[in-house]
Amino acid sequence: MPLDDGYGLTESTGAAVNGIGAEEGKVHASAGRLSENMEAKIVDPLTGKALFPGQKGELWLRGPTIMKGYIGDDKATAEILDSEGWLKTDRLKELIKYKAYQVPPAELEHILYTNPEIADVAVVPYPDEEAGQIPMAFVVRKPGSNITAAQVMEFVAKQVSPYKKIRRVAFINSIPKSHSGKILRRELVAYALSSGSSKL
């Protein structure tokens, strides 16, 4: 049975985007087309204004399946839903604020997953007096791997702009995740701060 790509969140109560059929399944780097009655736009995360095709920004979704809000948490609801019902999907609170730049952890994780010596990885913000925050990678080595922190940092540095470089690495046995598979970044940040070590 063929597998179809898709994209959705708990807050969209299902797939907001679907790739349907064998032909669409062959399109790499695509999650498919918008689901029926779903709207999407890419916006400047600072201004909320819609961007032109090809420009990078935050994905917003609107449609009949988007949640009404978080029960008993008006503040969290206001942070993720605007007054017109648009759902802000990218969770900008996860961005690492390095000096004047915003660094998305998922982008660095994607790069690190391509390293054949890495089994699992998570990137989190680590406090830094000069920069505000720096990208820190928690790395699970594959069995038999002896990859070093310097090699991890060099691997990423060759593929990103200087401000996105990994500047701290910790090796760990497993990445803490929720039942749904989401990385528990707060736990990792707390772990890093409590240890203060480059190797955990």
Summary of the structure (lengths in Angstrom):
residues: 200
radius of gyration: 18.6
end to end distance: 42.3
largest distance: 52.9
contacts: 523
relative contact order: 0.10
helix: 25%
strand: 29%
